[in-house]
Amino acid sequence: MGYFYQCRNLMCFLLVLAMVLSLMPALQARPLSGVEVRRYRTEEQLQKLRELAAMLPKGVPIPPSGPSPGIN
């Protein structure tokens, strides 16, 4: 009985160790070479942003209503 639990614990440990080691390269930042960064927006992008901003709610937020009597 004790051997089974030791073996299971060892397998769990090895599995977690393998997962951590496989994720280690992903933690390193990669350089952004070849990526063009634009610091200005085109008129088309500004128009899209204005359209999106028009969809956002304006004014004081309305609090949620109380619990429905049909649910309780």
Backbone as a ProteinNet text record, in pm:
[ID]
protein_1_A
[PRIMARY]
MGYFYQCRNLMCFLLVLAMVLSLMPALQARPLSGVEVRRYRTEEQLQKLRELAAMLPKGVPIPPSGPSPGIN
[TERTIARY]
82.2	0	87.1	190.8	275.8	355.7	395.9	472.6	390.5	261.7	173.8	167.8	152.8	143.6	276	388.4	517.7	535.8	496.8	509	417.3	296	202.3	253.7	307.7	363.6	482.2	565.1	679.3	632.3	531.7	479.5	417.8	344.8	287.1	397.1	501	612.4	679.8	705.6	770	683.1	552.6	461.2	462.5	455.9	458.3	593.1	701.1	833.6	845.2	792.6	795.7	713.8	598.8	516.2	588.3	650.7	721.1	838.5	913.3	1028.2	985.4	870.8	824.9	775.5	732.1	683.9	794.4	910.6	1018.5	1058.9	1076.2	1113.6	1007	882.1	774.9	779	849.4	855.5	953.3	1041.4	1139.2	1076.1	1106.7	1052	1127.1	1052.4	1114.3	1126.7	1232.9	1247.3	1143.6	1105.5	1004.8	1070.7	1173.1	1240.4	1149.5	1148.4	1066.9	924.1	888.1	752.5	753.9	670.5	664.1	563.3	608.5	522.8	488.2	358.7	314.6	261.3	305.9	264	152.7	97	-12.3	-127	-244	-362.5	-409.7	-456.9	-511.5	-652.8	-704.3	-840.1	-942.8	-917.7	-1009.2	-1012.1	-895	-889.2	-958.7	-939.6	-1005.8	-1157.5	-1205.2	-1349.6	-1404.3	-1331.6	-1375.2	-1378.5	-1277.9	-1276.6	-1394.4	-1429	-1544.9	-1673.5	-1685.6	-1805.4	-1814.9	-1701.7	-1703	-1736.1	-1681.8	-1708.1	-1855	-1918.9	-2060.4	-2147.7	-2098.6	-2176.9	-2169.1	-2072	-2056.9	-2168.4	-2211.2	-2316	-2264.8	-2354.3	-2318.7	-2404.9	-2352.8	-2429.7	-2401.8	-2488.7	-2473.9	-2514.1	-2433.1	-2469.6	-2595.8	-2679.8	-2803.5	-2773.9	-2808	-2780.5	-2869.1	-2822.5	-2903.4	-3029.5	-3131.7	-3256.8	-3243.1	-3336.9	-3335.1	-3366.8	-3362.8	-3391.2	-3535.4	-3552.7	-3685.3	-3764.2	-3891.5	-3968.3	-3991.4	-3986.2	-4006.8	-3887.9	-3768.2	-3649.2	-3644.2	-3679	-3668.1	-3784
-118.8	0	125.8	130.1	247.2	271.2	162.5	176.1	244.8	214.2	274.1	425.7	473.2	616.9	687.4	621.9	680.9	693	591.1	591.9	698.8	710.2	809.7	950.4	973.7	1104.6	1138	1039.6	1060.4	1094.7	1025.9	1053.1	1192.7	1231.9	1367.1	1472.5	1448.2	1541.4	1554.5	1441.1	1444.1	1512.9	1493.1	1557.3	1708.5	1754.8	1899	1957.2	1885.4	1932.3	1945.3	1848.8	1855.2	1972.9	1999.2	2112.4	2244.7	2258.6	2382.8	2403.6	2297.1	2310.1	2340.1	2290.1	2317.8	2461.5	2522.8	2661	2764.1	2722.8	2817.2	2900	2844.1	2928.9	3032.1	3005.8	3100	3222.4	3214	3327.4	3434.2	3399.2	3495.1	3583.9	3711.8	3806.4	3793.6	3799.2	3793.2	3934.7	3962.3	4096.5	4120.9	4245	4281.6	4332.7	4266	4309	4283.7	4378	4363.8	4411.8	4458.1	4507.2	4658.9	4710.9	4855.8	4914.8	5010	5074.1	5213.1	5238.2	5371.1	5446.4	5569	5649.3	5745.6	5733.4	5819.7	5733.3	5789.5	5717.9	5782.3	5696.7	5749	5799.7	5874	5928.2	5815.3	5707	5592	5528.8	5516.2	5461.2	5552.9	5683	5778	5770.8	5753.1	5742.2	5616.1	5505.5	5382	5398.8	5468.1	5493	5579.4	5679.3	5764.3	5683	5591.8	5507	5416.3	5360.1	5274.4	5354.6	5475.7	5559.4	5599.6	5614.2	5650.6	5537.4	5414.4	5300.2	5285	5349.4	5336.2	5411.1	5359	5428.7	5561.7	5658	5790.8	5824.3	5907.8	5951.6	5867.8	5883.8	5815.3	5669.4	5574.9	5434.1	5401.7	5318.1	5277.6	5153.1	5155.1	5037.2	4920.6	4798.7	4683	4675.7	4617	4604.7	4498.8	4496.6	4399.9	4259.6	4162.7	4024.9	4010.7	3926	3903.1	3811.5	3841.6	3755.5	3616.4	3603.8	3472.7	3378.7	3436.2	3353.2	3302.6	3390	3349.5	3268.2
0	0	0	84.6	95.1	-31.5	-98	-221.9	-330.4	-337.5	-438.8	-421.2	-298.8	-274	-303	-270.4	-301.5	-452.7	-524.3	-669.4	-729.3	-676.7	-726.3	-699.3	-579.4	-546.7	-636.3	-664.1	-751.9	-892.7	-941.3	-1075.2	-1082	-978.5	-974.6	-974.2	-895.7	-889.3	-1024.9	-1090.6	-1221.8	-1326	-1318	-1411.6	-1392.9	-1269.5	-1241.9	-1282.3	-1255	-1293.7	-1445.2	-1518.8	-1665.3	-1716.3	-1654	-1696.8	-1671.2	-1556.6	-1523.6	-1618.3	-1644.6	-1733.9	-1876.7	-1918.3	-2054.4	-2068.1	-1957.4	-1962.6	-1942.7	-1899.6	-1871.7	-1994.2	-2113.2	-2227.4	-2262.1	-2231.9	-2263.6	-2172.5	-2061.5	-1969.5	-2016.2	-2108.8	-2156.2	-2263.2	-2255.9	-2353.2	-2484.8	-2593.6	-2725.9	-2781.1	-2854.7	-2912.3	-3020.9	-3037	-3135.5	-3263.8	-3306.7	-3428.8	-3548.7	-3638.9	-3757.9	-3740.6	-3623.2	-3599	-3610.1	-3697.3	-3716.2	-3617.7	-3538.3	-3439.2	-3490.3	-3508.3	-3552	-3431.2	-3416.7	-3302.7	-3339.1	-3456.4	-3498.4	-3548.8	-3552.4	-3600	-3729.5	-3817.8	-3943.6	-3918.2	-4012.7	-3998.5	-3991.3	-4063.8	-4060.8	-3921.9	-3859.3	-3724.2	-3624.8	-3639.7	-3550	-3565.6	-3688	-3710.6	-3643.6	-3652.6	-3586.7	-3435.5	-3380.7	-3236.4	-3194.1	-3276.4	-3244.6	-3246.2	-3343.8	-3351	-3229	-3188.1	-3069.1	-2943.9	-2933.4	-2816.5	-2811	-2926.9	-2929.3	-2875.8	-2879.4	-2829.6	-2678.9	-2615	-2470.7	-2399	-2283.5	-2209.2	-2154.8	-2148.8	-2100	-1978.6	-1892.8	-1777.1	-1653	-1555	-1427.3	-1444.3	-1394.3	-1407.7	-1327.8	-1383.2	-1317.1	-1233.4	-1105.1	-1022.1	-1064.9	-1042.3	-1079.2	-994.1	-1050.8	-975.9	-867.9	-776.6	-667.8	-718.5	-629.7	-670.1	-717.4	-813.7	-868.8	-775	-748.5	-658.7	-717	-848.7	-909.6	-887.7	-866	-846.3	-703.3	-607.8	-467	-430.9
[MASK]
++++++++++++++++++++++++++++++++++++++++++++++++++++++++++++++++++++++++

